[in-house]
Amino acid sequence: MQELILESANIHANTFYSTVAIVVIGSMVLVAGVRAKLLFVLVAAALPKHL
């Protein structure tokens, strides 16, 4: 019986960690996308002044 409890706890832990990993990776991608967009806007705004 105890093995079954440990098994289910282990599955719950794995699910939790994979969910956290997905959220972390997703937010990192989102932040990178926002930074790239901001950088692009800044570059686009700065270029005509130099040319």
N, C-alpha and C positions, 0 to 999 in steps of 0.2 A: 504493500500500500504506500509506503514511504517513497519508494522508487517512482511510483506514478506521480506523486505530489512534486517530487524533485524534477521529474521530466516536464510536467506542465509549467512549473516555475521557470525552467530553463527556456522553454518555448516562448513564454511571456517576455522574458528578458531579451531574447533574440529579436522578437518582434518590436519591442520597445527600442532597442539599439538601432535596428534597421530603419525604423520610423524617424528617429533622431538624426541618423545619418542623411536620410533623404531630405529632411527639413533643412539641415545645415548646408548641404550641397546646393539645394534649391535657393536658399537665401544668398549664398556666395555667388551663384550664377546671376541672380537678380541684381545684387550690388555691383558686380562686374559690368553687367549690361547698362545700369544707370550711369556708372562712371564713364564707360565708353561713350554713351550718348552725350553726357556733359562735356567730355573732352572734345568730341566732334563738334558740338555747338560752339565751344570756345574757339576752336581752331577755325571754324567757318566764319565766326565773327571777327577774328583777328586777321585773317588772310587779306581781305580787300584793302585794309588800311596799309598793309605792307606793300601791296602791289599798287 
